[in-house]
Amino acid sequence: MNELVNTVIEVFFANPIFIGLVVLAIMCVVFYSKIVGIMGEFWVKTELWKLSRKDYIVLNNIMICSNETTHQIDHIVISKYGIFVIETKNYGGLIIGKEHSENWVQYFGKKKYYFKNPIYQNYGHLKVLSDVLNISENKFISIIVLSNRAKVRVTSNIPVIQLDLLVNTIKKYNNEILDIDISTIANKLNELNIKDKKIRKKHIENIKTKIKDDNKKVDEMICPKCGGALLIKNGKYGSFIGCSNYPKCRFFRKR
């Protein structure tokens, strides 16, 4: 038995290509979510490259500071047809939600996972851009992009689409609503863009801290959205935790 083990070890270390493949496989498992996120952003960029450089200016991974808070925006497309603010979620499975729901649901077979409605998140980005650029909100178009692996069943007036539909969705907006030179807007955003890696890292840490704090409040039966008391309620699909200030506050979480 020892001889067999020694032989396997000798073969393993004598083959650098095999070692490299094993290391690569381990890294893919450990950093899977990060790799998937990076690839998702790459494919969105690839799609946006299909837009005419003459009519559209594409900005990626822009971080803006407003009221001492940083906001990371996945993609911005500037055109005379409006300023498109694009939030990407590289989710697979069946995605079900409504425009004004607090949470959406991701189904993988019988398993389901809740996540925050990205329309709300993207509206925050849109509002910040409107403020820093001093441009009316009605000049901005919010688009939520999911991966082609997702089946989208979302009821919303705001586009919630698969990646393959992104360019065609943008091109559907063909009325000129922006009378400002798009290069001026792009230059302004590039000036405001935070490139400092330490600040960007801090932004990610702040998000993780907020999620941790929200979970702690829920454990203490405190609504992380409005500060009201949380109650255990029974619904059509079983019990859940909901805010006592409903319908003013629609926070809920599945038990």
TIBA-304219 format. One record per residue: z negated, y, x of N, C-alpha, C, CB in turn. Coordinates in steps of 0.02 Angstrom, whole numbers, plus 32768, in hexadecimal, padded with zeros to 4 digits. Atoms other than C-alpha are relative to their C-alpha. Glycine has a CB too. Example, Ala and Ser with C-alpha at 12.3 -4.5 7.8 and 13.67 -1.06 7.14 Angstrom:
80007FC5802D7E7A7F1F82678000803C802D7FC280017FCE
80037FC57FD67E9B7FCB82AC7FDB80377FD9804780178014
This chain:
80007FC4802A8000800080008000803F802B7FC380007FD1
80037FC67FD37FD38078808C8043800C80237FCA7FF78034
7FBE7FFA7FDF8079805280E1803280217FD180197FBC8017
7FD27FE3803180D6807D80417FF4804B7FF97FF87FDE7FBC
80117FB9800580798122803180188026803D7FB4800A7FF7
7FEA7FDF7FC2809B814D80E7804B800880027FE97FD8803D
7FB77FFD80018153812580D0801880387FD2801E7FBD7FE9
7FED7FCB8030815F819680377FF48045801D7FD97FF97FBE
80107FC07FE18109822380958032801280377FB87FFF801D
7FD07FF47FC9817D820F812B804480157FE480077FC1802C
7FBF7FEF801E8218821280BC7FFE80467FE280127FCD7FC9
80087FBE802081D582AA805E8006803980327FBD80047FDC
80017FCA7FCF81B4831480F8803D8000802D7FC17FFC8029
7FC480037FD7825382DA814F803C801E7FDD800F7FB88013
7FC87FE5802782BE832480C57FF080467FE880107FD17FC4
80117FBB801282B083E380C1801F80167FBE8016802F8036
7FE07FED803F832A83F2802F7FD67FE87FC580487FE27FFB
802A801C803582BD83817FC57FC080287FF87FF07FB6800F
803D7FD78002822383E47FF5800D80427FDD7FE5800C8048
7FEE7FC0801F827B84857FC480087FFB7FB58040801B801F
7FF6800A804782AB843E7F1B7FBD7FF67FDC802D7FC47FF3
8042800B801E81F984057EF97FDA80427FFB7FD77FCE802A
80227FBF800081B284AF7F2A801E802D7FCA800680228045
7FDE7FD78033823585057EBC7FEB7FEB7FBA804C7FFB8008
801480198042820884957E297FB980157FEE80057FB37FFD
80467FEC800C814F84BB7E3D7FFD804B7FF07FD47FF0803E
80007FB8800D817285777E45801B80107FBB802980248036
7FE37FF4804281DD856D7DA87FCD7FF27FC9803E7FD57FF6
803380118032814D851A7D4A7FCA80357FFF7FE27FBB8010
80377FD07FFB80C885937D8A801580457FE67FE980058049
7FEA7FBC8012812F86317D7080347FFE7FC8801E8023803D
7FCD80098034819385F47CD98008803D7FD47FEE7FC47FD5
7FFB7FC8802F816886827C62801C803F80217FBB80107FE3
7FE77FC57FDC818A87077CE6804B7FF9800E7FD980098042
7FBA800C7FF2823086B77D16802A80097FC1800A7FB9801D
7FDD7FF98040826486AC7C5F800880497FED7FDC7FDA7FC8
7FFE7FB8800F823887647C4880338025802A7FBC801F800A
7FD07FE07FD3829C879A7CE080477FEF7FED7FF27FEA8049
7FBC80158013833387347CAB801580207FBE80047FB37FFB
7FF07FE080408327877A7BFB80178048800A7FC47FFE7FD2
7FED7FBB7FF1832C882C7C3E8045800480227FCA8022802C
7FC080027FDD83BE87FE7CAF803A7FF77FCF80017FC78034
7FC9800D802F842787BB7C1E800B803C7FD27FF27FC17FD7
7FF87FC38028840588587BB78027803480277FBB801D7FEA
7FDB7FD27FD5844088C37C4A804A7FEC80037FE280018047
7FBC80187FFC84DB88567C57802780127FC180017FB4800A
7FDF7FEE803E850388737B9F800F804B7FFD7FD57FEB7FC4
7FF87FB7800384E9892F7BAE8036801A80307FBE8023800F
7FCA7FED7FD2856389357C40804480017FDD80027FD0803D
7FC18003802585EB89117BBF801080427FDD7FFE7FC77FCE
7FF47FBF802185D589BF7B758028802E802E7FBD80217FED
7FD77FD07FDB864E8A477BAA7FD580308028802E80267FD1
80267FD07FD686098AAD7C3D800F80487FEC80117FF5804A
7FEC7FBC801586648B427BF47FD680187FC5804A80017FED
80227FEC803E86098B407B4D7FB67FF07FFF80217FDE7FC6
80458016800185638AEF7B797FE1800280467FFA7FB97FE3
802780037FC184DF8B037C017FC67FD17FF47FE780478017
803380348008846C8A6C7C177FC9800A8034801F7FB98005
803A7FFC7FD483BD8A7C7C607FD47FC37FF37FD880427FF6
8028803C8007835189E37C817FBA8009801F80237FC58020
804480027FE6829689CB7C997FE6804580127FFD7FD2803E
80187FBC7FF782618A7F7C827FB680057FED802A80317FD5
80477FF5800F81A98AAE7C8B7FF1804A7FFC7FD37FDE8035
800E7FB9800D81728B547C407FB580097FF5802980197FC2
80467FF0800D80C68BA47C427FFD80387FCD7FDB80158042
80097FCD803380938C057BA77FB87FFE7FE980327FF47FC4
80477FFB80147FE48C437B7C7FD57FD080287FF87FF27FB5
802680287FD07FA08BE87C1580057FB47FF27FB880157FFF
7FF58047800E7FE38B417BD380477FEE80167FF67FF07FB5
7FBE80157FE980748AE17C2180217FD37FCB7FFC7FDB8043
7FD98027803080FE8A937BB7803C7FE380258016802C7FC4
7FC880217FDF81788A137BFD80347FEE7FCB7FE97FC08026
7FCA80098030821F8A117BA280357FD4801F801E80447FE9
7FD280317FE38293897D7BBD8045801D800F80077FC47FD1
7FBC7FE67FF7833C89D07BA2800B803D7FD380357FC97FF1
7FED7FC58026837E8A797B6A804B800A80087FD880408018
7FB77FF37FFE84348A987B3D800C80457FE180297FC87FDA
7FF67FBB801684658B4F7B2F804A800A7FEF7FE980338036
7FBA7FF3801585028B817ACF8001803A7FCF80207FC17FE2
7FF97FCB803185448C087A5E7FF37FE67FB9804680208004
800E801F804185258B8B79D17FB57FF57FF580257FBD7FFB
804880078004846B8B8E79F27FE37FE2803F7FED7FD67FC3
8023801D7FC783E98B517A6E7FE27FBE7FE97FC98031801D
80168042801483CD8A967A5E7FC47FEB802B803A7FCC8006
803D80167FDE831E8A5A7A8A7FF97FB57FF37FBF80287FE8
7FFA804880088323899F7AA97FC37FDC801C803F7FE78023
803880297FED828E892B7AAD80167FB780007FC3800B7FD1
7FEA80457FFC82B1887A7AE87FC47FD07FFF80297FF58040
803180358002824C87DE7AC080257FBE800B7FD97FFF7FBB
7FDB803D7FEE828887407B157FDF7FC37FE080037FF8804C
802080368025824386CF7A8C80347FD07FE57FD6801D7FC7
7FD780318020828F862D7A4F7FE17FEA7FBE800B7FC3802E
801B8019803E826F85C979B28016802A7FC47FB57FFF8004
7FF27FDC803E8270860C79017FD1803C7FFB7FF87FD27FC1
80277FC28004823686C178F18003801B7FB9801A80358033
80047FE7804581FB86FB78467FD3803E7FFE7FE67FC97FD0
80297FC5800481BB87A8781D801E80337FD17FF6801F8044
7FE87FC8802981CC884877B97FF5804180277FDA80037FBB
80017FC17FDB81E788FB77F37FBA801E8005803080317FE0
80417FDE8002813A893777C17FC57FD080077FF980277FC0
803780307FF680D5889877E57FDE800E8043801B7FB87FFE
80267FF67FC2804C88A5786880157FCD80357FB57FFA7FF2
7FEE80367FD2807E87FE78B5803D7FDB7FE77FC67FCF800A
7FCA802E80108116878D78BB7FEC7FBB8015804280168022
801080467FF1811986D078CA803A7FDF80257FF07FD97FBF
7FD080277FDA8171866279487FF27FB67FF37FFD8011804D
80088046800F818D85AE791380257FD5803380197FF17FB9
7FE180357FD881AD851B79877FEF7FBE7FDC7FE68000804B
800F803A802981BA848979107FC780107FD17FED7FC4802D
803A7FF5802C8112847D78B87FCE8031801F7FDD7FBE7FF2
802D7FD17FDF80BC84ED7937801680487FF37FFD7FF2804C
7FEE7FBA800A80B485A779177FD1802D80287FFD80127FB5
80247FD17FD7807D863C797D800B80467FE380167FFC804A
7FFB7FBC8019805886EE794680088030803B7FC180137FD6
7FF97FCC7FCE808F878679AA800980437FDE803A7FF18031
7FFD7FBD801C808B88417990804780137FED7FE380338032
7FBF7FE780178119888E792E801E802F80347FFA80247FBB
7FE37FD67FCB818C88D379B7801F80417FE680357FDA8025
7FE67FC1801C81D0895879407FCD8037800980127FF77FB5
80357FCF7FF6812889B079497FFD801680487FBC7FE37FEA
80027FF07FB8812789A67A06803A802D801380027FBF8029
7FC57FD97FED81D789EA7A127FFF80457FE1803F7FDC7FEC
80057FBD801D81B18A79799B7FD5802C802D7FE17FFC7FB9
80297FDA7FD1812A8AAE7A16802A801A80397FC77FD5801B
7FD37FEC7FCA81AF8AB37A9E802E80387FE880297FC58019
7FD37FCF801D82258B137A2D7FDD80447FF9801B7FE87FBC
80267FC2800A819E8B937A047FF3802480427FBC7FF07FDE
800B7FE27FBE81758BAF7ABC803F8021801A7FE77FCB8033
7FC07FE47FE8822C8BCA7AE78012803F7FD980397FCC7FF9
7FF37FC58029823E8C427A567FD7803C80177FF27FF27FB6
802D7FCA7FEB81A98CA67A948014801C80457FB87FE68003
7FF27FE87FBC81D68CAE7B4E8045802080067FFA7FC78032
7FBC7FE47FFD828D8CD57B2C8008803B7FCF80337FCA7FF1
7FFD7FCC803482678D4C7A9A803F7FF77FD67FFF80468021
7FC78011802A82EB8CF47A317FE47FDF7FC180337FD18026
8018801B803F82D28CCA797980047FB47FFE8027801E7FC6
80028049800582A38C167951803D7FE37FDD7FC27FEB7FDA
7FC5801B8024833A8C0578DE803D7FFA802C8010802C7FC5
7FC980097FD083A98C0A79797FF87FBF80278003803C8030
800E803E7FDC835D8B6679B6800C7FC47FD27FB87FFF801B
7FF6803F8025838A8AB579807FD97FC98022804C7FEE7FFB
802880377FE5830E8A28799880257FBE7FF57FBA7FFE7FDE
7FE2804380068353897979BB7FD17FCE802280477FFE8021
802880377FE482EE88D979D5802F7FC7800F7FC77FEA7FCE
7FD380357FEB834A88537A387FD97FC28011802A8017803C
801D80417FF28318879C7A3880347FD580247FE77FDE7FBF
7FD2802A7FDB836387137AA2802E7FDA7FD17FDA7FCF802E
7FD18027802883F786AC7A667FE27FBD7FEB80417FF48026
8022803F8012837E86187A5E7FD980077FBF7FD27FEA8039
80297FF3803B8325866A79CC80297FFF7FBF7FDC80448007
7FE47FF98043834C865679147FDA80397FDE7FFB7FBC7FD7
80217FC380188329870078C7800280037FB48022803D801E
80077FF5804882E8871078167FCF80387FF57FE97FBE7FDB
802A7FC5800582A487BF7815801F80307FCD7FF880238045
7FEA7FCF803282B0883577817FF1804680197FDE7FF37FBB
800B7FBE7FE382CA88E277C8803F802B7FFD7FE97FF98049
7FC87FD17FFB8338897D77BE800F801080497FF080407FD9
7FF67FF67FB88320898D7879801F7FC0801D7FBD80118025
7FDF803D7FE68395891578D77FD17FD48028803B8013802A
802380347FDA833E8876791180337FC980097FBE7FE77FDB
7FC480287FF583C7881079627FF97FD1803C803B802D8009
7FF880287FC483F6878979DD80268027803480247FBC7FEF
7FE17FDC7FC8843487BF7A87804B80087FF97FF07FDD8041
7FB77FFE800684EA87957A63801A80377FD2801A7FBD7FE8
7FEB7FCE803184EE881679D87FF0804880167FDE7FF37FBD
80187FBE7FEB84A988A77A3F8037803480057FDD7FFA8043
7FCA7FCF7FF5854A88FE7A74802280137FBF80337FE58032
7FE07FF18040859C88EE79CA7FD380297FD280147FBE7FDD
802F7FD9802884FE893179778000804980157FB97FE38005
7FFE7FBB7FE7850089CB79E7804080237FEB7FFA8000804D
7FBF7FE2801085B989E879C58008800F7FB680387FD28017
7FFC7FF28047859A89E7790A7FEC80497FF17FD37FD17FD9
80147FBA8008854C8A9379208037802C801F7FB9800F8022
7FC67FDB7FE685E88AFF792F800480487FE7803E7FDC7FED
80017FBA801485B58BA678E47FDE802980377FDA800A7FBD
801C7FD67FCB85978C2E79667FC680297FE48037802F801E
803C7FDE801984E48C6A79497FDC802680387FD17FCE7FE0
80227FE07FC884B68CA979F6802E8035801F7FEA7FCC8036
7FD67FCA7FE584F78D537A307FE9801680458000803B7FD0
80187FF17FBD849E8D4E7AD880267FD580327FB37FF38006
7FDD80267FCD84F78D187B767FD77FC38014800F802C803E
8027803D7FF484C48C627B917FEB7FFA804980297FC37FEC
801480027FBA84C18C787C4E7FC08028800C8039801B802D
803C7FD77FFA843D8CFF7C3B7FC37FD87FEA800680407FD5
80378029801883D08C887BD77FEF7FC9803280127FE07FBB
800A80367FCF83E88BFB7C557FDD801B803F80437FDF8012
801F7FE27FC483BC8C6D7CE67FB680117FF4802680408015
80457FF08011831E8CA67C8D7FD57FC180007FFD80237FBA
8026803F800282E68BF37C6F7FF77FE2804680227FCE7FD1
800680187FBB830A8BC37D237FCC80278027804480048023
80337FD77FE0829E8C547D5B7FB97FEC7FE9800C804B7FF1
80418013801C82108C1C7CE87FEC7FB880108001800A7FB5
800C80477FF482218B647D167FCE7FF6803980427FDD800F
8033800F7FCD81888B257D7580177FC380287FB97FF37FE0
7FE880377FD681C08AB97E077FC97FE4802D80398018802B
803880167FD681188AA97E607FE97FBA7FE97FC680337FFD
80128045801180F189EE7E667FB77FF97FEC800F7FD2803B
80478003801080358A0B7E607FF380157FB87FD7802C8030
80097FE8804480428A6D7DBE801C7FCD7FCE802480457FF7
7FE28032802C80B589EA7D727FD37FC27FFB80467FEB801A
802E80388000803B89617DA47FC3800F7FD47FEA7FEE8047
80397FEA80287FAD89C47D5580117FFE7FB67FEB80478015
7FEA80028046801289D17CB47FFA7FBA7FE4804980197FFB
800480468016801D89137CA97FB77FEB7FF980247FD18032
8048801080037F6389037CCF7FE0801E7FC27FDC80198040
801C7FE0803B7F3B897F7C4480117FDA7FC0801A80497FFB
7FEB8028803A7F9F89177BC87FD57FC27FFA804A7FEE8005
8029803D80007F4188797BFA7FB880107FEB80027FDE8044
80447FED80117E9B88D57BEC7FFA800E7FB57FEB803E8028
80017FF180487EC789147B3D80007FC07FD7803C802D7FED
7FFD803F80257EF388657B037FBC7FDD800380377FD2801E
8041801F7FF77E4F88247B4A7FCB80237FD57FEA8002804A
80307FDA80287DED88B17AF6800A7FF47FB58007804C800F
7FF2800D80477E4588937A4F7FE57FBC7FEC804D80047FF3
8019804380107E1C87DA7A567FB47FFF7FFB80187FCE8035
80497FFD80017D6788037A7C7FE880207FBE7FE68029803C
80137FDF803F7D5E887879E580087FD07FC5802A803F7FF5
7FF6803080367DA787F279757FC97FCC800080457FDD8007
803880307FFC7D24877779B47FC0801D7FE37FF47FEB804A
803B7FDE801B7CA287F87982800B80187FB87FEE803C802C
7FEE7FEF80457CF9880C78D88007804C7FF67FCC7FE57FD0
7FF17FB980047D2C88BF78FD804C800880047FDD80288039
7FB87FF680007DDD88F778D480168028803D801780247FBF
7FEA7FDC7FC47E34892979778030803A7FF080217FD08030
7FD17FCC80137EAB899879177FDD803E7FE580317FE67FCD
80207FC6801F7E378A0778B07FB480038009800F80017FB7
804980027FF57D8689D278E07FD87FE97FC47FE980448013
80238018803B7D5D899178337FE77FB98009802E80047FC4
801B80457FFD7D0488EE780D80377FCE7FEF7FC47FF97FD1
7FD18036800F7D6A884D780F7FDD7FCE7FD280197FDE8041
8019803080307D5687D0778380297FC080028000801D7FBA
7FDB803E80067D8487197771801B7FFB7FB97FD37FC28012
7FE0800180427E00870B76E280297FC17FF8802C803F7FF6
7FD6803A800F7E628681768D804380187FE57FDE7FD17FCE
7FBD7FEE80157F1E8690767880287FC47FEC802380278036
7FD2803580167FB2862A764180067FC980348044801D7FF2
7FF680307FCA7FBD85D676EB7FBF7FF180258034801A8030
804080107FE17F0385C0770E7FD7803E800E800B7FD98040
802D7FC87FF27E75862C774B8018802A803A7FBA7FE6800D
7FED7FD37FCB7E8E86C377BA7FCC803780058048801E7FF4
802D7FC77FF67E2F875877FF802780407FEF7FE480038049
7FDE7FC280147E5E87FD77AC7FD1803B8000801E7FF77FBB
80297FC47FFE7E2288B077B27FE680127FBB8029803B801C
80207FEC80407DA988EC772C801E80417FE57FB58008800A
7FE17FC280167E0C898F772480467FF67FE480038031803A
7FBF800E801F7EA5893876DC800380227FBB800C7FB37FF9
7FBE80017FE17F22897876A0800D80398032803480027FCB
7FF67FC97FD17F088A15770A800D7FE480467FC380308001
7FF580217FC07EFA89A477A280147FB87FF27FBF8002802D
7FE48043800F7F62890477A07FF67FCE8039804980067FF0
800B802E7FC97F1C88B1783B7FE87FBC7FE47FCC801C8032
8019804380117F0887F4782B800E7FD2803B80207FE57FBF
7FF480327FCC7EFE875D789A7FF17FBB7FE27FD3800D8040
8009804480197F1286A578717FC47FE08022803F7FD6800C
803B80217FE47E73863F788980157FBF80237FCC7FF07FCA
